[in-house]
Amino acid sequence: MLIIKNVNIVSMNSRKVDHNQSLLIRNGIIVAIGNQLPSPETACPVINARGQYLMPGLINMHTHLGDNRDDLLLYLVNGITTIRNMWGFESFHLGQYFLGTRVFHHLELKKQISKGRITGPDINTPGALLDGDPPFFPKFMYIHAIKDIGQIRKIIKTQAGKGYDFIKIYSKLSLKNFNDIIRIAKEFNMPVAGHVPDAVGLKHALESQMKSIEHLYGFVNPYHPEKNLNDEEIKLMAGLAASNNVWNCPTLIANERLANVQKQAEYEREKPLAYISQKNIKAMRFLIKESRKVFEKAGFTDQQAYMEKLFLIVRHLKSEGAGILLGTDKAVPYVVAGFAEHQEMQLLAQAGLTNYEIISAGTVNAARCLGKEAEIGTIGIGKKADMILTEKNPLDDLHTISCHLGVIKHGVYYSREACNNILAEIKRRVSR
């Protein structure tokens, strides 16, 4: 059990702040909120948070878990209490070692975290992603190169049976295979999220009611700039996204890193790199070099114009009422678990979102997209006790979230001191 007293609650059920409230947490669940709490049956820790603020834990809706052993802790100490892993792995292939080690069995890791045997954010994950034949990435990277409808049905049935949360699709799918995936996934109650395949196009993807579109692909295509939509088309498609309830995960921080490879030296001086091993930094250098080649081949030269285009898309999504999600695409070079979420929020602010809209993207919106709004995303009785304690009102100051006073994950309190100690240990380990 845990009691938090005299705190100002930013529940994210609305823009309202409930002042001087107390919470009783039992078995990781909020069981009471109010000015007067029922007396606990036994003695328990009490946090006197007078003058402080409590908000829901953040939800990263696009990340890749596996190329850094410390990611789980880096998420947690930065206030990220749930993640949507966008590429599921079940085994290890030697080739993965050279492209950034991926050794997690994501479904098993999800189960171990949910049982409290491993410390980290709760995980939502697909299985191996579905792409065309030939696929964008090598097949050994846990990819299904789709050939026919029989293969699609077998894969979706298997992933649903194993307990995966959704189906992830990629860029090289044919229109027919895309349509078959959407239809069969609905039969198994499996949402479909991912890239808009080049052969499908944004309009059809939106009308097919994918659960979410990643990186704003379809609106823009960094590999084929000739496919980019003009301003009028962007506005129309943003309205279509809203009317079809398709969520949009911009991953602006990943786009910024890939679009501005000339800033590599600047990125390497950023503080979060202190928590990344030299092996992983070398992998980042290799990937950013390869990224530069791809963008140059596509004739992409004006990085600032590209970012302004992305900001424009976000503004149109906002004005048309389309759902926006917080995601970082960690796995992209110089996107560091836990820290990148706060950089993403600053970029969303540059794009024109208010603090309330930005926090919503990483809390209540994310929970709705996951279908878990009864469990997470807001603070209320019966919800999981996944929260962040801040010095200031986060609706007024986003920076107060990144320098929080503590994180509560499933009712366990990690003070600022405890989080700093975890970070110090990670820093010592990677510097050896």
N, C-alpha and C positions, 0 to 999 in steps of 0.2 A: 504493500500500500504506500501511497504518497499523497501528501496534502500540499497544495500551493495556495498561499493566503494573500489576500489584499492585492491582487493583480488586475491589471486592465486587459480585458480580453478582446482581441481582434479576431473574431470568430470566422470571418469571411462569409458568413451567411448574408451579410449586407455591409455597407460602409460604416455602420454604427460600431462604436467602441463601448463595451460594457465595463464600467469603472468599478474598482474595489470589490472584485469578486473572488471567491475561493472555490477550489476544485478538489474533489476527492477522487483518487484513482485507485482502482482495485483490479488486480490481475491484468494490468495493461489497458484497462478500459475506464473512461470517465464515467463515474456512477452518480456524481452529484455536483451541481454548480449553484452558487448563491451567496448571499451575504452571511447566512448561517448554515453551517454544514452539520449533518448528523455526526455524532461522536463515533470515531472508529472503534471497532471491537478491541483492537490491540494497539499498542504504541507503534508509531510509524514516523518516518522522516517528514519534516515540515519545512517548506521553503517559504520564507517571508519575502514576497516579491513586491512590497509596497512601492508604488511609483513606477514599476516596470510593466512591460507589455508581453502578452502571450499570443502567439499566432500559430497556425497549423504548420507542421513540418512541410518542407518543400518536396515536390514530386518532379523528378526529371523524366520527361516523356520521350526522350530519344538519347540513349547512351549505348555503349558497347562495353560489356564487362568481360575482362579476361586478360588484357595485356599488361596489367600491373597488379601484383599481389596485394598492394595496399589500398586498392580502390575502395573497397567496402568501408574501411575506416575513414578514408578521405571524404567520402560522401557523408558519413554520419557526423563527423565533427564540424562539417560545414552546414549542417541542418537539413540535409537531404535524407528523408526517412523512407522514401519509396522511389524505385526506379523502374522504367520500362526499358529492359534490355532488348535491342533490336536485331539480334542475330544469335540464335541458339546453337550451342555446341554440346555434344555428348561424348566426344572422344578427342584424342590428340593425334595429330599427324605431323610428321617431321617438318613438312613444308611450312606449317604454321609458325614454327620456331623462327624461321628466317623472315617472316612477314609480321612479326609481333606476336609473342607467345600467347596462345589461348589455351589454357589448361583447365578452365572451369567446366564442370558438368553443370550447366545452368539450372536444369530442372532439379537436380539433387541439391544444389546450393540453395535454391529457393525453398525447398522443404526444410533444410537444416536451419535456415534463418527463421522460418516461421515457427519452428519448434524451440527457438532460443538457444540452439547449440552453437551457432556462429553469430558473431556480432556484425550487424550491417543493416542496410535498408532492405525493406521488403522488395521482392523482385517479381515483375511481370515479364514474361518472355515468350517468344515464339520458338519453334524448332528451327531446323535448317531452312534458309530462305529459298524461295521459289523464283527461278529466273528462266530466261529463254535458253535455247540450245543453238549456238554456244552461249554460255553465260558471260557476264561482265567480268567476274572474277574466276580464278581457277576452281575446278570442281572439288579439289581436296579441301577447300575452305568451308566445308559443310554447306554445300549448295546442291539443290535439285535442279538439274537442267531439264526443263519440262518438254516432253515430246507429244503426249496425248492425254486424253481425258481419263483413261484408266489409271495412269500414273498419278494424275491429280487427285482422284478420289482416294486412292490408296494412301497417299501422303497425308491428306487432310484428315482422313479417318484415323490414321496412326497418331498424328500429333494431337488430335482431340482426345483420343483414348489415353494417351500418356499424361495428359493434364497440362499441356501447353495452353497459353492464354489467347493467342491470336496467330494469324498467318501473316508472314512478312513476304512481300513481293518486291521484285527489282526491275531494272530498266529494260531488259531485253525480251520480256515476254511478248508473245504475239497477241493480237487482239482476240483471237479465238480462245487461246489459253487463259487470258485474263478473264474473259466472260465466264468460262467454265469454273475458274477458281472462285469468282464472286458467287456464282450460283451454288456450287457444292459447299463452300464454306458456310453459307446461310443454312444449309441442311443440317450442319453439325454445330450451329450456333457459335461459329468462330469468326470474330471480326477480322477484317483484312486491312492491313496498314502497310505503308512503304512508299516506294517511288511510283511516280506516274510513268508507266512504260512508254517508250518513244512511239511505239506503234499504236498506242491507245489514245493518247491525247488527254488534255485536262478536262474538257467538257464531258467526254464519255465517262472518265473516271469519277467525276463528281456526280453525274447522273446515276452511276452504278452504286453510289453511296458507300464508298470506302470509308472505313472508320476515321482514318487520318492520312493526310498527305505530308510527306517529309521534305524539308529543305526548301519549300516553295517550288519544287520541281514541277514542271507543267506550266507554271507562270513564267519561269525562266528555265533555261537549260544551258549551264556553263560549258557543256561539251559540244553543243550545237546552238550557238547564239542566234542563228537564223530562225530558230523555233520560238524565240522569246516573244511574249505577247506585248502589244502596244497598250498605252494607258487605258483606252476605252475598253479593250478586251479584258484587261485586268479587272476593271470595275465590274464588268458583266460576270466574269467567272467568280469574283468574290461574292457577288449576290447569289450565284448558283450554289456556291459552297454553303452559304448561310441557309438557303431554302432546303438543301438536302442534308443538313446537319453533319457536314463533313468537317472534321477538325483539321487545323493547320499548325504544323510544328516548324517554325522558320529556321531554327538552329543557326541564328545569325553569327554566333561566335565561330562556328566551324566555317561558314561561308567567308567570314572576315579573314580567318587564318589562311584559307586556301587562295583567296583572292589577292592577298597582300604578302606574297612570298618574299618580297624584297625587304620586309620587316623582320626577317628571321632572327637577326642579331638582337633586335629589340625584344622579341618573344623569349629568347634564351636568357635574358636578364630578369625576367619576371619572377617574383618570389615563389609562385607555385612549383617552379622547376626544381626547387630545393628538395622536393618530396618525390622526385622521379629518378630512377636509377640511370646510370650512364648507358646501360644497354638500351633502355627505352628511349633515351634522348637520341642515341645513334639511329634507332629505328625512325624517330621523328624526322631526323635530318634526311634520311633516305626517302621517306615518303613525301616530304615537302619538295625535294628535288624532282621526284617523279610527277608531282602535281604541277610544278612549273612547266614541265614538258607538255602536259595535257592541255593546259590553258593556253600556252603559246601556240600549239598546233591548231587550236580552235580559233586563233586570231584574237584572243582576249587580251587586251592591253590596258584598258582604263579601269583600274580597280575601284576608284572612288565612284565612278558612274555605276558600276555593278552594285556596290553597297547602297547607293541612293535608289537604285531600282528596287532592291529588296525592301528598303524602308517604305517606298511608295506602295508596294504590295501589302505590307503590314497595315499601312494607313487605310487602304481600300478595304481590307478584311475587317478592320475595326468599324469603318463607317457603314459597311453593309451588314454588320452584325454577325459575321462569321466567327466561329470559335478559334481562339489562338492558344497554343500550348507552349510551355517552357521546356526546351530541350537543347542539348549541347553537341550531340554527335561526338562524344569522347571516343577516341580512336583516330580522329583527325589530328595531325601534328600540332602540338602546343595547346591542346585543349585538355586541361587537367581536371580529373574527377573532383567534384566538390567545390573547387574554386571557379570553374568555368560557368557554373549556374549563376553566380553573382555578376560575372562579366556579361552573360547573356541578358540579365535583367537591365543592365545599364544600356545595352544596345537596343533593347525594346523601348527604353525611355527615349533614346535618340530617334527611334522610328515614330514616336508620337503617342505611345501608350501612357496613361496615368499610372501612378503607383498602385492604385487599387486594381487596375486592369492587369498590370504586370504580375502582382502577387496572385491574382485570380488564375492567371495562366499556369502557375506552378502549384496551385492548391485545388480550389473548387472546380475549375475547368478540367484539370487533369483527372480528378476523381470521377467526374461525370464521363469523360472519355473512356476511362477504365471500367465504368459501370460499378464503381465502388464508393459512390457518394454516401452510402449508408455507413461506411466504415471510416473513411479518411477525407481529407480535403477541407474540412471545417472543424471547429471546436464545438462540441455539444455532448449532451448526455447520451451514452451508448456508443460514442465514437472511440476509436483507438486513441490512446494517449501518445500521439506523435506530434510534438510541438517544439517551438523555438521560443526562448525567453530573451527579450531584447530590452535595452536600456531606454530607447525612444520608441515612439509610435512608428512602426514601419510604413504606415500609410503616408506619413510625412517625410520619412527618411529611409530610403532603401539600404543605405550603407549600414544602418544599425543591425541589419540581418546578418551581414557577413562578419561583423564583429560582435556577435551575440553574447549573451551572458551564460547560456547553457542550452542544451538540447535534451528533450525527453523523447525516448524511443521506446514504445510499448511499455510506458510507465517507469522506465529506468532513467534516472537523471544523470546526465553527463555535464558537470559544471564546466565553466570556461577553463578553470585550472586543469580539469581532467582532459578536456579537449586539447589544451596546449601540451600536456604531457604526452598524449598520443602522437601529436604532430612532431614533437621533439624526438620521440623514439623512432618514428618513420624516417626522419631526417638523418638520424645517426646511422640507421640501418643502410640506407641507400648511399651514404657517403663513404662506406667502408671500401 
